[in-house]
Amino acid sequence: MRKLRESLVATSRTDAFARKAYIFLIHAAILARAWQAYHPALLYLLTRIHASSTSSSSTSTSSPGAVAAAATGGALSGPELREFASYRVLDLACREGDLGAAFEARARWGVVDRRVEGVLRALVRGDWHAFWRLRRAVDGYQRKVMDWAEEGVRLHAMKCVGMAYNQAERRFVERCAEAAWEELKRRGCGWECEGEWIMIRKRKTKS
């Protein structure tokens, strides 16, 4: 995939073939969690292939030949632009942790997606319940990009639970962390489980 992307960049192609190739590369790289592959490909698709095609079509004449050429160019369709712009917004928010840039990208590309907006609001507010709910609701590609924020959201949830309770039901802790107790222990959680209760802090007894 890397060699295909490098060859397209080297030839400066921005036509329909380049658009389809980059769409395939981005989808495959997102599923493989290979941000080193999908990040530059996503930027090139949005800022070079789509932008150059729309710029060319806007400056061309309205003759039938020009219209036909624009239709076969590399410009993304409306649904495609919303899809890949949403990946850019989520990548900025979830992987890079730059919420300001994510809101800026949302405005720049005109992303109107209530689930993406919900993810941004959840990260701003530290609302892990909303984040986990939206993670289950989005499509597979968006979920993979959201996974970059998973550990941070889980750690925040565990810290909040730890500050609020001396002990809590196991099911409650698992819902907050979106992980089974056994998984939390493997990840280094130092709390103790006694039956169906998680002992977070032991109460100090007066001597």
Backbone as numpy.savetxt, mean C-alpha at the origin, in Angstrom:
# Nx Ny Nz CAx CAy CAz Cx Cy Cz
12.47 -9.93 -15.11 11.64 -8.72 -15.11 12.51 -7.46 -15.11
13.62 -7.52 -14.36 14.49 -6.35 -14.30 15.07 -6.02 -15.67
15.49 -7.05 -16.41 16.08 -6.82 -17.73 15.05 -6.25 -18.70
13.81 -6.73 -18.59 12.75 -6.19 -19.46 12.53 -4.72 -19.16
12.46 -4.37 -17.86 12.26 -2.97 -17.49 13.43 -2.12 -17.95
14.66 -2.61 -17.79 15.84 -1.84 -18.19 15.87 -1.62 -19.70
15.44 -2.63 -20.45 15.43 -2.48 -21.91 14.39 -1.46 -22.35
13.24 -1.43 -21.66 12.21 -0.44 -22.00 12.67 0.97 -21.66
13.36 1.12 -20.51 13.87 2.43 -20.13 14.94 2.89 -21.11
15.82 1.97 -21.50 16.92 2.32 -22.41 16.41 2.78 -23.77
15.30 2.21 -24.21 14.75 2.59 -25.51 13.74 3.74 -25.41
13.47 4.18 -24.18 12.55 5.30 -23.94 11.17 5.06 -24.53
10.72 3.82 -24.51 9.40 3.52 -25.07 8.30 3.97 -24.11
7.30 4.61 -24.68 6.13 5.04 -23.90 4.84 4.66 -24.62
4.91 3.60 -25.42 3.75 3.21 -26.22 2.90 2.21 -25.46
1.91 1.64 -26.15 0.97 0.71 -25.51 1.67 -0.55 -25.02
2.68 -1.01 -25.77 3.41 -2.21 -25.32 4.13 -1.94 -24.01
4.78 -0.75 -23.91 5.47 -0.41 -22.68 4.49 -0.33 -21.52
3.32 0.26 -21.77 2.31 0.36 -20.70 1.89 -1.03 -20.22
1.59 -1.93 -21.15 1.16 -3.28 -20.76 2.28 -4.03 -20.04
3.52 -3.84 -20.50 4.65 -4.53 -19.87 4.84 -4.02 -18.44
4.75 -2.72 -18.23 4.92 -2.17 -16.90 3.79 -2.57 -15.97
2.58 -2.64 -16.49 1.46 -3.09 -15.67 1.70 -4.52 -15.17
2.18 -5.37 -16.07 2.49 -6.75 -15.68 3.62 -6.78 -14.64
4.67 -6.01 -14.87 5.81 -6.00 -13.96 5.41 -5.52 -12.57
4.60 -4.48 -12.52 4.19 -3.93 -11.23 3.33 -4.92 -10.46
2.37 -5.52 -11.13 1.52 -6.50 -10.47 2.34 -7.66 -9.91
3.25 -8.19 -10.72 4.07 -9.33 -10.28 4.97 -8.94 -9.12
5.58 -7.77 -9.18 6.49 -7.34 -8.13 5.76 -7.05 -6.82
4.55 -6.50 -6.90 3.78 -6.25 -5.68 3.45 -7.56 -4.99
3.02 -8.56 -5.76 2.68 -9.85 -5.16 3.91 -10.53 -4.56
5.09 -10.26 -5.14 6.33 -10.84 -4.63 6.95 -10.00 -3.52
6.29 -8.90 -3.16 6.81 -7.97 -2.15 8.20 -7.45 -2.51
8.43 -7.25 -3.78 9.72 -6.76 -4.26 9.61 -5.27 -4.55
9.71 -4.46 -3.50 9.52 -3.02 -3.68 10.62 -2.41 -4.55
11.81 -3.03 -4.54 12.90 -2.53 -5.39 12.54 -2.63 -6.86
11.60 -3.52 -7.19 11.17 -3.68 -8.58 9.93 -2.85 -8.89
8.94 -2.88 -7.99 7.69 -2.17 -8.34 7.78 -0.67 -8.13
8.63 -0.21 -7.21 8.71 1.23 -6.95 9.19 2.02 -8.16
10.35 1.70 -8.76 10.76 2.46 -9.95 9.83 2.25 -11.14
9.28 1.03 -11.26 8.36 0.76 -12.37 7.08 1.58 -12.24
6.59 1.72 -11.02 5.37 2.49 -10.78 5.59 3.97 -11.09
6.73 4.49 -10.67 7.04 5.89 -10.96 7.16 6.12 -12.46
7.82 5.20 -13.15 8.01 5.36 -14.60 6.67 5.29 -15.32
5.81 4.38 -14.89 4.51 4.24 -15.53 3.69 5.52 -15.39
3.68 6.10 -14.19 2.85 7.27 -13.93 3.46 8.55 -14.49
4.76 8.75 -14.28 5.37 10.04 -14.60 5.99 10.10 -15.98
6.23 8.95 -16.61 6.84 8.98 -17.94 5.88 8.46 -19.01
5.43 7.22 -18.84 4.59 6.62 -19.88 3.24 7.32 -19.96
2.55 7.40 -18.83 1.22 8.03 -18.85 1.33 9.53 -19.09
2.25 10.20 -18.38 2.36 11.65 -18.50 2.76 12.09 -19.90
3.72 11.37 -20.50 4.16 11.76 -21.84 3.08 11.50 -22.88
2.31 10.44 -22.70 1.25 10.11 -23.65 0.12 11.12 -23.58
-0.26 11.50 -22.35 -1.34 12.47 -22.21 -0.89 13.85 -22.69
0.40 14.16 -22.47 0.92 15.44 -22.94 0.93 15.51 -24.46
1.32 14.38 -25.10 1.36 14.34 -26.56 -0.04 14.46 -27.15
-1.00 13.79 -26.52 -2.36 13.82 -27.04 -3.00 15.18 -26.87
-2.62 15.90 -25.78 -3.21 17.21 -25.54 -2.66 18.27 -26.49
-1.40 18.06 -26.99 -0.80 19.04 -27.89 -1.00 18.69 -29.35
-1.54 17.50 -29.61 -1.75 17.09 -30.99 -3.05 17.71 -31.53
-3.22 17.64 -32.82 -4.44 18.15 -33.42 -5.55 17.15 -33.22
-6.77 17.57 -33.55 -7.93 16.69 -33.36 -8.27 15.95 -34.63
-7.30 15.76 -35.53 -7.55 15.01 -36.75 -7.78 13.55 -36.43
-8.48 12.80 -37.32 -8.72 11.38 -37.06 -7.44 10.60 -36.84
-6.38 10.95 -37.58 -5.12 10.23 -37.41 -4.51 10.46 -36.05
-4.59 11.70 -35.56 -4.03 12.01 -34.24 -4.82 11.33 -33.14
-6.14 11.30 -33.29 -6.98 10.63 -32.29 -6.67 9.14 -32.25
-6.51 8.53 -33.40 -6.19 7.09 -33.45 -4.83 6.82 -32.83
-3.86 7.71 -33.06 -2.53 7.52 -32.49 -2.58 7.63 -30.97
-3.36 8.59 -30.46 -3.48 8.74 -29.00 -4.13 7.53 -28.37
-5.10 6.93 -29.09 -5.81 5.78 -28.54 -4.91 4.57 -28.40
-3.87 4.49 -29.25 -2.96 3.34 -29.19 -1.69 3.68 -28.42
-1.62 4.84 -27.76 -0.44 5.24 -27.02 -0.37 4.58 -25.66
0.52 5.14 -24.82 0.74 4.52 -23.51 -0.07 5.11 -22.39
-0.98 6.03 -22.68 -1.78 6.65 -21.61 -2.64 5.61 -20.91
-2.70 5.70 -19.60 -3.54 4.80 -18.82 -4.99 5.20 -18.96
-5.87 4.22 -18.95 -7.30 4.53 -18.92 -7.66 5.05 -17.53
-8.87 5.57 -17.38 -9.30 6.09 -16.09 -9.18 5.07 -14.95
-9.73 3.86 -15.12 -9.61 2.86 -14.06 -8.16 2.46 -13.79
-7.34 2.36 -14.84 -5.93 2.01 -14.65 -5.20 3.09 -13.88
-5.46 4.34 -14.21 -4.80 5.43 -13.50 -5.18 5.43 -12.03
-6.45 5.22 -11.73 -6.88 5.18 -10.33 -6.22 4.01 -9.61
-6.12 2.88 -10.29 -5.52 1.69 -9.66 -4.06 1.93 -9.30
-3.27 2.36 -10.28 -1.83 2.48 -10.04 -1.48 3.71 -9.22
-2.27 4.75 -9.32 -2.06 5.90 -8.43 -2.36 5.51 -6.99
-3.35 4.63 -6.78 -3.65 4.19 -5.42 -2.49 3.37 -4.84
-1.81 2.59 -5.69 -0.63 1.86 -5.22 0.45 2.83 -4.78
0.62 3.90 -5.54 1.63 4.91 -5.19 1.30 5.57 -3.86
0.04 5.91 -3.65 -0.38 6.53 -2.40 -0.16 5.58 -1.22
-0.58 4.33 -1.39 -0.42 3.35 -0.31 1.04 3.04 -0.04
1.86 3.01 -1.08 3.28 2.73 -0.89 3.95 3.84 -0.09
3.61 5.08 -0.40 4.15 6.20 0.36 3.73 6.14 1.82
2.47 5.80 2.06 1.96 5.79 3.43 2.42 4.57 4.22
2.38 3.40 3.59 2.61 2.15 4.32 4.07 1.70 4.34
4.75 1.81 3.22 6.15 1.35 3.19 7.11 2.46 3.59
6.94 3.66 3.00 7.85 4.76 3.29 7.47 5.51 4.56
6.22 5.35 5.00 5.79 6.03 6.22 5.71 7.54 6.09
5.54 8.03 4.87 5.47 9.47 4.61 4.02 9.85 4.30
3.26 10.14 5.33 1.84 10.42 5.15 1.61 11.73 4.42
2.47 12.72 4.66 2.34 13.98 3.96 2.47 13.80 2.45
3.48 13.03 2.03 3.67 12.77 0.60 2.53 11.93 0.05
1.95 11.05 0.88 0.83 10.23 0.42 -0.39 11.09 0.14
-0.69 12.04 1.01 -1.81 12.94 0.77 -1.55 13.82 -0.45
-0.30 14.23 -0.63 0.05 15.05 -1.79 -0.13 14.26 -3.08
0.30 12.99 -3.07 0.15 12.15 -4.26 -1.32 11.87 -4.55
-2.11 11.70 -3.50 -3.55 11.49 -3.70 -4.17 12.68 -4.41
-3.79 13.89 -4.00 -4.32 15.08 -4.64 -3.78 15.24 -6.06
-2.51 14.93 -6.26 -1.89 15.10 -7.57 -2.54 14.22 -8.62
-2.80 12.97 -8.25 -3.34 12.01 -9.22 -4.85 11.90 -9.14
-5.46 12.66 -8.26 -6.91 12.66 -8.17 -7.49 11.32 -7.74
-6.83 10.68 -6.78 -7.29 9.37 -6.31 -8.56 9.53 -5.49
-9.64 8.96 -5.95 -10.90 8.97 -5.21 -11.26 7.51 -4.92
-10.85 7.05 -3.76 -11.07 5.66 -3.35 -11.30 5.67 -1.84
-12.51 5.36 -1.43 -12.85 5.47 -0.01 -12.01 4.53 0.86
-11.58 3.40 0.29 -10.75 2.49 1.08 -9.35 3.03 1.26
-8.79 3.59 0.20 -7.46 4.21 0.31 -7.51 5.38 1.28
-8.54 6.21 1.18 -8.68 7.33 2.10 -8.85 6.83 3.53
-9.56 5.72 3.68 -9.74 5.15 5.01 -8.43 4.66 5.60
-7.57 4.08 4.76 -6.25 3.64 5.23 -5.43 4.83 5.70
-5.44 5.90 4.93 -4.68 7.10 5.32 -5.19 7.65 6.65
-6.51 7.72 6.81 -7.07 8.22 8.06 -6.70 7.31 9.22
-6.73 5.99 9.00 -6.40 5.04 10.06 -4.95 5.20 10.50
-4.05 5.42 9.56 -2.64 5.58 9.91 -2.41 6.91 10.63
-3.09 7.96 10.20 -2.95 9.26 10.86 -3.43 9.17 12.30
-4.55 8.49 12.52 -5.16 8.43 13.85 -4.61 7.30 14.71
-3.81 6.41 14.12 -3.36 5.25 14.87 -4.49 4.28 15.16
-5.47 4.24 14.27 -6.67 3.42 14.46 -6.42 2.04 13.87
-5.90 1.14 14.70 -5.56 -0.19 14.19 -6.80 -0.99 13.82
-7.90 -0.78 14.52 -9.13 -1.51 14.20 -9.57 -1.21 12.76
-9.57 0.07 12.39 -9.95 0.45 11.02 -8.94 -0.06 10.01
-7.65 -0.03 10.36 -6.62 -0.52 9.44 -6.81 -2.00 9.13
-7.02 -2.81 10.17 -7.22 -4.25 9.93 -8.50 -4.51 9.14
-9.55 -3.76 9.44 -10.81 -3.95 8.71 -10.64 -3.63 7.23
-9.97 -2.53 6.94 -9.76 -2.13 5.55 -8.80 -3.08 4.85
-7.84 -3.59 5.56 -6.90 -4.55 4.98 -7.62 -5.80 4.49
-8.68 -6.17 5.19 -9.46 -7.33 4.76 -10.39 -6.99 3.60
-10.68 -5.70 3.40 -11.66 -5.28 2.40 -11.05 -4.95 1.05
-9.76 -4.56 1.00 -9.15 -4.14 -0.26 -8.81 -5.35 -1.12
-8.41 -5.09 -2.37 -8.03 -6.19 -3.25 -6.64 -6.71 -2.89
-6.24 -7.79 -3.55 -4.99 -8.46 -3.20 -3.76 -7.60 -3.38
-3.72 -6.78 -4.43 -2.55 -5.92 -4.67 -2.45 -4.83 -3.61
-3.55 -4.18 -3.32 -3.54 -3.14 -2.29 -3.19 -3.74 -0.93
-3.68 -4.94 -0.66 -3.37 -5.59 0.62 -1.87 -5.85 0.76
-1.24 -6.27 -0.34 0.19 -6.53 -0.30 0.98 -5.26 -0.01
0.55 -4.14 -0.58 1.23 -2.88 -0.30 0.98 -2.45 1.14
-0.24 -2.66 1.63 -0.56 -2.31 3.02 0.25 -3.14 4.00
0.67 -4.34 3.60 1.41 -5.21 4.50 2.70 -4.58 5.01
3.23 -3.59 4.27 4.45 -2.94 4.74 4.23 -2.21 6.06
3.01 -1.80 6.33 2.71 -1.08 7.58 2.23 -2.02 8.68
2.12 -3.29 8.37 1.52 -4.24 9.31 2.24 -4.27 10.65
3.56 -4.39 10.64 4.29 -4.51 11.90 4.19 -3.24 12.73
4.25 -2.09 12.07 4.13 -0.84 12.81 2.78 -0.68 13.46
1.72 -1.02 12.73 0.37 -0.94 13.28 0.20 -1.93 14.43
0.72 -3.12 14.26 0.62 -4.14 15.32 1.37 -3.69 16.57
2.56 -3.16 16.39 3.33 -2.70 17.55 2.61 -1.57 18.27
2.02 -0.65 17.52 1.26 0.44 18.13 0.07 -0.09 18.92
-0.63 -1.07 18.35 -1.78 -1.66 19.03 -1.37 -2.33 20.33
-0.27 -3.08 20.29 0.19 -3.78 21.48 0.64 -2.80 22.56
1.27 -1.71 22.15 1.68 -0.71 23.14 0.47 -0.08 23.82
-0.56 0.21 23.02 -1.76 0.81 23.59 -2.45 -0.14 24.55
-2.54 -1.41 24.18 -3.14 -2.41 25.07 -2.30 -2.54 26.34
-0.99 -2.56 26.18 -0.10 -2.70 27.33 -0.20 -1.55 28.30
-0.44 -0.34 27.80 -0.57 0.82 28.68 -1.94 0.89 29.35
-2.94 0.27 28.74 -4.30 0.41 29.24 -4.73 -0.71 30.20
-4.11 -1.87 30.10 -4.60 -3.03 30.87 -3.47 -3.70 31.63
-3.84 -4.27 32.77 -2.93 -5.18 33.48 -3.08 -6.59 32.93
-4.29 -6.91 32.52 -4.57 -8.21 31.89 -5.72 -8.03 30.93
-5.78 -8.90 29.94 -6.82 -8.80 28.92 -7.13 -10.17 28.38
-8.34 -10.33 27.87 -8.70 -11.60 27.27 -7.83 -11.89 26.05
-7.52 -13.14 25.90 -6.65 -13.54 24.78 -7.26 -13.16 23.43
-8.56 -13.39 23.25 -9.21 -13.07 21.99 -9.16 -11.58 21.68
-9.27 -10.77 22.73 -9.21 -9.33 22.55 -7.82 -8.92 22.07
-6.79 -9.46 22.67 -5.42 -9.14 22.27 -5.16 -9.59 20.84
-5.66 -10.76 20.48 -5.45 -11.27 19.12 -6.17 -10.42 18.09
-7.36 -9.91 18.44 -8.07 -9.03 17.52 -7.34 -7.70 17.35
-6.82 -7.16 18.44 -6.10 -5.89 18.34 -4.84 -6.03 17.50
-4.15 -7.16 17.63 -2.89 -7.36 16.93 -3.07 -8.04 15.58
-4.28 -8.52 15.30 -4.55 -9.24 14.05 -3.56 -10.39 13.87
-3.36 -11.13 14.96 -2.43 -12.26 14.93 -2.77 -13.19 16.08
-2.53 -14.48 15.88 -2.75 -15.46 16.94 -1.71 -15.27 18.04
-2.06 -15.68 19.24 -1.14 -15.51 20.37 0.19 -16.22 20.14
0.14 -17.40 19.54 1.38 -18.13 19.28 2.31 -17.34 18.36
1.71 -16.66 17.39 2.50 -15.83 16.48 3.11 -14.64 17.23
2.34 -14.05 18.13 2.86 -12.92 18.91 4.03 -13.36 19.79
3.94 -14.55 20.36 5.04 -15.06 21.18 6.28 -15.30 20.32
6.09 -15.83 19.12 7.23 -16.05 18.24 7.89 -14.74 17.85
7.11 -13.67 17.83 7.65 -12.36 17.47 8.27 -11.63 18.66
8.27 -12.28 19.81 8.99 -11.71 20.95 8.15 -11.07 22.02
6.83 -11.25 21.99 5.98 -10.66 23.03 6.31 -11.30 24.37
6.53 -10.47 25.39 6.95 -10.98 26.70 5.81 -11.21 27.67
4.57 -10.99 27.26 3.45 -11.22 28.14 3.24 -12.72 28.34
2.51 -13.05 29.41 2.25 -14.46 29.73 0.77 -14.78 29.53
0.52 -15.99 29.07 -0.86 -16.45 28.85 -1.23 -17.45 29.94
-2.34 -17.16 30.62 -2.87 -18.06 31.64 -4.31 -18.39 31.27
-4.48 -19.55 30.64 -5.80 -19.93 30.17 -6.24 -19.02 29.03
-7.36 -18.34 29.23 -7.88 -17.44 28.22 -7.53 -15.98 28.50
-6.61 -15.76 29.44 -6.23 -14.40 29.80 -4.75 -14.17 29.54
-4.45 -12.97 29.08 -3.06 -12.55 28.87 -2.67 -11.65 30.03
-1.63 -12.06 30.76 -1.15 -11.28 31.90 -0.10 -10.29 31.38
-0.49 -9.03 31.36 0.37 -7.98 30.80 1.32 -7.44 31.88
0.78 -7.08 33.01 1.58 -6.63 34.15 1.07 -7.30 35.40
1.96 -7.73 36.21 1.57 -8.32 37.50 1.36 -7.19 38.52
0.26 -7.32 39.23 -0.05 -6.31 40.22 0.93 -6.41 41.38
1.40 -5.24 41.79 2.33 -5.22 42.90 1.58 -5.41 44.21
2.06 -6.34 45.01 1.40 -6.60 46.30 2.15 -5.85 47.40
1.39 -5.35 48.34 2.00 -4.64 49.46 2.69 -5.62 50.39
3.88 -5.30 50.76 4.63 -6.19 51.66 4.20 -5.94 53.11
